[in-house]
Amino acid sequence: MSVTVVLHPTRDVVNIAVVMRAMQNFGLTRLRLVAPHEFTPYRIEGIAHKSQSLVRNAEIFDDLDSALADLNHVVGMTARGRAAKRNMQRPRDAATDIRALAEVGRVGILFGPEDKGLTNAELDRCDRIVTIPTSPDNPSLNLAQAATVMLYEYFLSGEVPAFKSPRRDASPATREMLEELYRDVEIALERIEFFKSRTNVGIMRTVRELMHRATPDDRETALLRAMSREVVNFLNRKGISAP
């Protein structure tokens, strides 16, 4: 898998650091910088923690053509539409294509300078152009935002790690356990005179409906039973008799 992030030319070292952080988050390791205005490793490492490897392996080029020379496919990121709608995509669609192309060749994702982005001449060097949709009132993203969005979409196009399973698995509650819960809840509500101006049947039916939607497991059901029973125990300890 060969995907290279190319920054041309970056004015603010903070943006380089944030892009490196996004690369770390989303599994990319190749970075090329075209004539950066500043490249200060200790500042970058202070912003993007544990980025020493990316800083050490970052390639610096004097001009854009040199940075793109050995790439087979270049994706240009821009906020501006072009009259020629050649291979224009949104990040999600482009991400899938980038991943497929990277299986057989070298792909570069090219970002322009912070103040004006890529020029038309620079976009002419790109095989496809990707634009991130935004509100028409604030259409422009800064470099760090654009890179994070594009690299996130690229990451999602692959095999995303599943959520960790719960530390303790529990079985679904049985019908017997749920009926015991309803009984304990009703007793607790009676002891605090919750049904004083309400009907037991209607309230308990609502409690049942809530439990049907929640589908509690046996541990959760046991906890709710313990809470209900403790209400009764507390009242007994305080000498508050049943109504």
Secondary structure as the mmCIF struct_conf table of DSSP 4:
data_model
#
loop_
_struct_conf.conf_type_id
_struct_conf.id
_struct_conf.beg_label_comp_id
_struct_conf.beg_label_asym_id
_struct_conf.beg_label_seq_id
_struct_conf.end_label_comp_id
_struct_conf.end_label_asym_id
_struct_conf.end_label_seq_id
STRN STRN1 VAL A 3 LEU A 7
BEND BEND1 HIS A 8 PRO A 9
HELX_RH_AL_P HELX_RH_AL_P1 VAL A 13 ASN A 25
TURN_TY1_P TURN_TY1_P1 PHE A 26 GLY A 27
STRN STRN2 ARG A 30 VAL A 34
BEND BEND2 ALA A 35 ALA A 35
BEND BEND3 HIS A 37 HIS A 37
HELX_RH_AL_P HELX_RH_AL_P2 PRO A 41 ILE A 47
BEND BEND4 ALA A 48 ALA A 48
TURN_TY1_P TURN_TY1_P2 HIS A 49 LYS A 50
HELX_RH_AL_P HELX_RH_AL_P3 GLN A 52 ASN A 57
STRN STRN3 GLU A 59 PHE A 61
BEND BEND5 ASP A 62 ASP A 63
HELX_RH_AL_P HELX_RH_AL_P4 LEU A 64 LEU A 68
TURN_TY1_P TURN_TY1_P3 ALA A 69 ASP A 70
BEND BEND6 ASN A 72 ASN A 72
STRN STRN4 HIS A 73 MET A 77
BEND BEND7 ALA A 79 ARG A 80
BEND BEND8 ALA A 83 ALA A 84
TURN_TY1_P TURN_TY1_P4 ARG A 86 ASN A 87
STRN STRN5 MET A 88 GLN A 89
HELX_RH_AL_P HELX_RH_AL_P5 PRO A 91 ALA A 102
TURN_TY1_P TURN_TY1_P5 GLU A 103 VAL A 104
BEND BEND9 GLY A 105 GLY A 105
STRN STRN6 VAL A 107 PHE A 111
TURN_TY1_P TURN_TY1_P6 GLU A 114 LYS A 116
HELX_RH_AL_P HELX_RH_AL_P6 ASN A 120 LEU A 123
TURN_TY1_P TURN_TY1_P7 ASP A 124 ARG A 125
BEND BEND10 ASP A 127 ASP A 127
STRN STRN7 ARG A 128 VAL A 130
TURN_TY1_P TURN_TY1_P8 PRO A 136 ASP A 137
BEND BEND11 ASN A 138 ASN A 138
HELX_LH_PP_P HELX_LH_PP_P1 SER A 140 ASN A 142
HELX_RH_AL_P HELX_RH_AL_P7 LEU A 143 LEU A 156
TURN_TY1_P TURN_TY1_P9 SER A 157 SER A 157
BEND BEND12 GLY A 158 GLY A 158
HELX_LH_PP_P HELX_LH_PP_P2 VAL A 160 PRO A 166
BEND BEND13 ARG A 167 ARG A 168
HELX_LH_PP_P HELX_LH_PP_P3 SER A 171 SER A 171
STRN STRN8 PRO A 172 PRO A 172
HELX_LH_PP_P HELX_LH_PP_P4 ALA A 173 THR A 174
HELX_RH_AL_P HELX_RH_AL_P8 ARG A 175 ARG A 191
TURN_TY1_P TURN_TY1_P10 ILE A 192 SER A 197
BEND BEND14 ARG A 198 ARG A 198
HELX_RH_AL_P HELX_RH_AL_P9 ASN A 200 ALA A 214
STRN STRN9 ASP A 217 ASP A 217
HELX_RH_AL_P HELX_RH_AL_P10 ASP A 218 ARG A 237
TURN_TY1_P TURN_TY1_P11 LYS A 238 GLY A 239
#
